[in-house]
């Protein structure tokens, strides 16, 4: 794919004078004849971007996972029945789905940093709403507002990290997302345990903690998510006052350009479309037991929220050394991505089926932990496979298309599951079905994740509309 810029190879430097900076260096990283110029031991721009990505991702997951143990229990305490809980969570996925494309376009047009900050602000308000009101209607509104806020960051943070680090080779993307998954898991574990501890005092306390965390993340994202300077492109001149009224037509034109480029990206890559659909199935079959697990296991652990939090955290802790192992495997084997996804999805499917079938509580808990771990191990390879097939200029929008399918598949699936499952604590029907689907979807994803990408293309707009032109 083309990068969307006119910059040539980063290592070409035939001009006289001081050496030009590479794409991943700031002026502070310049090296002179006698050593580094500027602060001692400068950190490359790519490293700073990677660290910012890991920190914001960790906070993102910390905020969300503060609620993972208590959210369904809180909704039940407000008087929601099984069908209402499934319907509300399905509505969350559907709201996210229909919002993905518009917010993805905004991320590409207005900037990924602003989009991520908006996401955290909306979630801060939505999460906090449940703390200040015990009304079931306020609870539903807060949940849906938080869902809308999540779509502003969906794809935008990931697209920023990929573009700014300049990670173009598949192994580099696999490493980036494996490190990102480790950061997410660290936030997940800390958030889950913190939320469970707060929930023992009051089921609504994790809500305000999540709101405050999102407010902090909004500030940090504005400070950390800086853009890469482009020496070949002069700074944009400020818009003249008389041109301000033309903003709406220019915005519509920009929307049209982004959507046209996105259509070209998807239309020219059937493997990417299949990969998006297969990944959406993985999310669906992960989502079904994800609604039920707290209710299923609450009675088995005597209602102890800290035990539930520890149970949810163990799987994420296990993922960290396993992800480290996958990183070392990727350095040795070109087919490591497929091997990891096949192994994890197959093991996860068997584990979930066992969790539903066995009668011994401890063994069932161990099996469910293995299933949640397996899903986490699949994700870095899936995300890397998608990103290496997407052009930079439309990355956030195409990733939002993927999230759209994740949301619509999962929302629709949860509605059907809610109609079929009369009791949130019953696993007899839903979990075996989810296990089968998870295993099949994982094998499909694995077969697609190692396919070579399409030939690079650029797009031009003429009298007949956008056309594909082979890139030089």
Steps between C-alpha positions, in 0.01 A plus 500: 500500500613856451560708805307800379808728497755602239803429720757269344701225671595602851869408463560699182713806583674649200455868583800703625517629854414334829344153490121502465293355778333167445124473527522373857733772632438838656750787494597396851616167359755654259850353515798726431869426442568479871185316606137575570391861481247584769407307811717203587369165391221623270203274444388450142163630393379148426580397857314801641197426283508134602515592868215748461294235322566247776415747779175622343399142412565389856289783643226425247475141618541594866194727479284245317603206718414682821143401409552145372406326826228736620318634193251215443450458874430873530243485220332206670492691830315781320225257403606388151409144407692259281342614173548868584869450582564314174303766310694790655837341430386420146395864464851602608650297216249634249557863604871441460437342161297780346740762640821335383511635144419866581743512792768320297469760226525777759816340634656503153383856428532686828790308650536182701610687815182710518286195426656299783461791744130534409460129565635525852291810580174335392582186693589704809150649495326171420677294763453762770125528434427167668679609817285809547165337422336170584243530222491218249442755223808702597694174512392412147578851373845495662580161353396611150691831525811307602449270200482800268815642656687176444456526124700825484810310616425178314756484221635852564752410772613193308530692171704774670744249648550314170548815293724683746733210576538427131451127564466362148636145522269224630734402784512863615122518510478171686746630761315832534165335562643229725656774714170688485315189616739469794427863595127438460523194721686694767218756499244220492642324805540817705158628396323171569648458848449866589141492378429180693644649819294818460192291418517326836429842654241616246419369152490859368848601623684351199291728278640825640851354505464418130375852429798661673742269319352597163533869588868447577548299178344783297762742628787257445390413147510868401855527634640172371336452160703749300533480122806425289649814339518474120802693360363472146171670585499865611281596796143572404419871492220612731165521327393849398192634678305523176561127439357381830148482367619242243585248773183292452550445123866417555407258778252324272764479228750352745244246618447401138873459437552287810201279423611461136848394610353260754278341237800457270699339783226250579390437140855423393573255783255214544731339755469808722120481479507130594740575783265766636207256493697218661625726778143618562399139556778463756364803686145362486590164650718670761217737590236237585678348802634848582147611596430200719820416682455717811151363562607141426791505742372739769316220679792261460737737684253595770430846361857618566575774247872493572511134401317583177746780436794269562346242269469755220853626562676164495433450130643840416805439715558171321483679167800720583768225505321319218508815288870529579541147371313585180737795446803271519325248274437770238871572484573137413207397280331684216175304553481579873187714464297216352636251753403721795147570373426135414633372833327766709160480329491119514604489865252776583211318336574180690540690826165679469320174416653340809407801716135447405505120535693427820323505836803564721507880567879531527557316172233704324667823616840379375348415160335841469827673588671302222232610254539870582878463473470335158293788363762751612778305329313508167456877489854637429531288187152596380567872549840480333356314201239770448734795540757375251229495231368855560624825348609758759269777381187290564624282784271631775195482274567143380569388857169656593335291227648195672365620836162559334479134406622396846222708655218395268588130516534505878192716560281286277639182651435619854139589418441148368681351799289705741184366338626141524649515851240553770750506786830689498653219705419227245783388271347185354413649162706815449849389599530181287375701200751778573781245537429345159476838329815626668705204379375522140544880485854468636601256228353732236685800641827307511472404132446865403752664732803376303376582150726747316365851462370643171717703264536861618255742342434869509177674419432793273183695448397600152183571312396140536572479874769323699712251307765253604847569361804275561741669738851575369 
